[in-house]
């Protein structure tokens, strides 16, 4: 993928990937994503980068959630379930994931701004759906009534349940596309999302929160990880830059409730 196309080419290839994450500090994971985005924006000739990792139990709130008067109650509900609350940079509502999940983030330089967002959603969400179908999962695109963090670019299973949400964060000079896939063991995410959405006074049907294993019991984290990296062409793992980690640490507080 070239920086010139703003990430809307017909078939993006992202050669570099990282698995850098902070399993003891989900808040720093969110801050690190924001720091990587800023690093990409300030280095226009930088290569696109995939970040793919297994998170600690995390309840990721959107900025709109944090503005609600019920937000403190929702934060406490997440903690009662053993999920660390964080406030992410990308949009949407509350989402939950844990050790049996994969968090996917793609960063790239950008010259298009918001005008490229829809094409990027279409391409990358379609690519993810194709990867999941190849893994034996009846994945489709479209919102499911009563889903958590509702959105037009939801990846659903058989048009009945939600398998993953997708989101973007666009700043001057760069974009971030993100998705979280619960691979196995969906019950903890159903339980925490039930209480968190109740605290926020938001509609949520727990039966719509699913895992990939609900459609293919033979699925595994490693199979999904390899399939995603292969589809993106990501073959070269890179080490974290000390400056990016330092930036994340210095801005960590902005992602803590």
PyMOL commands that set and color helices and strands:
alter all, ss='L'
color gray80, all
select helices_A, chain A and resi 26-41+63-66+71-80+113-134+187-200+206-208+212-214+221-232+242-250+252-255
alter helices_A, ss='H'
color red, helices_A
select strands_A, chain A and resi 16-18+49-53+58-61+84-87+95-97+101-109+139-141+155-157+161-171+174-182+236-237
alter strands_A, ss='S'
color yellow, strands_A
deselect
rebuild
show_as cartoon
